[in-house]
C-alpha cells in the first residue's frame, strides 16, 4: 500500500560531504520554479512505531517520478522533497510494533517520495519480502508496474482467457508487465510500439503480434496487419493514439486508462462508446491501494508469487549511479526508455 513517509529525513544544507554513521546521501528538490534539485547530505531517519527503515540498494525511476520532481504532476508534493516511488533494499531497523519482518530481510517497498536516498522509512504495510537471490535493480522496478498492470487487467478490465488485448506503449514498464500478465491470464496479446528496438522488446515479453506505429497511425497499421477488434485496451499513453485504440474495441470492449505518458489527455467520442457498448475505465492503483487494502495486498501477493516462480521478469532498461540521477530522470521522461530505469545507490551493485 502506498503511504506517505511519517519521518522524512532532516535535510542539511550544503553539498555532499564525508558521511558519518548518521548521515546519508539523498536527491533533494528544494524548489520547482526555478527547479533546484541536487544530491545532498541528510540525516538518516529513525523509524516510527510501525515503520521499517530500509537501506536502499536500488530504486525505480519512472515518467511520473520525473514529472513530480519538476512539479508538473497532478499531485504536487511539499518541499523539500526526495523523489521516487519504489525501491528495494535491506531492512536496517524496525519500529517496536512491526511484525513479520526482521533486520537483514531483503524487501521492496512503495513510498510517495523518499526512495532517491540511501535510507528510507516506510510503514510496514508498504513493504514486501523478496525471494532469495534477486537482483536489486529488478526488485526495485517490480511493484509499481506489475501491480498497476494486474489491477488494470484483472480488477478493472476483467480480462478473461481467450480474449484479445491491445497494449499501447508496450515497451514501457507497465506495457511490458501487461504483456506478460495478459498471457498468464490466457489472452491473445497485440502490442503497439514505435521503432525496431521496442518491437523486439515487446516480442521478447511474449506478445503474439507486434505492430510498429512509428511510420503511420495506429488505425493504418492495424488495417495493414489485417487485425480484428479487441476486447480490452491497456492505455498508459494518451493522446491521439487513445482515440484510435478506442475505435478498435469490439462489442462490450473495455478501454483501460492508465496514464498519459504521451503528454496529452485525449478527447474520446462518447458516441463510439454507445455504438460499441464499450466502457472507458479509469485505473488508479494508488487510490485503489488506500481504499481496498485487503484486495491490494492479495494482488501484491499474486505478483510476488509469480516473480518467485520465474513466471514474470521485470525489464530493466538502464541502470544509473546515484550521481547520475538527472540522466535517469531525463531518460524516464523522454519516451525512449525500454522497461523501467533503475537508480543504484552503490555502483558495485
Buried (B, 14 or more C-beta within 10 A) or exposed (E): BBBBBBBBBEBEEEEBEEEEEEBBBBBBBBEBEEEEBBBBBBBBBBBBEBBBBBBBBBBBBBBBBBBBBBBEBEEEBEEBBBBBBBBBBBBBBBBEEBEEBEEEBBBBBBBBBBBBBBBBBBBBBBBBBBEEEBBBBBBBBBBBBBBBBBBBBBBBBEBEEEBBBBBBBBBBBBBBBBBBBBBBBEBBBBBBBBBEEBBBBBBBBBBBBBBBBEEEEBBEBBEEEEBEBBBBBBBBBBBBBBBBBBBBBBEEBBBBBBBBBBEEEBEBEEEBBEEBEBBBBEBBBBEBBEEBEEEBBEBBEBBBEBBBEEEBBBBBBBBBBBEBBBBBBBBBBEBBBBBBBBBBBEEEB
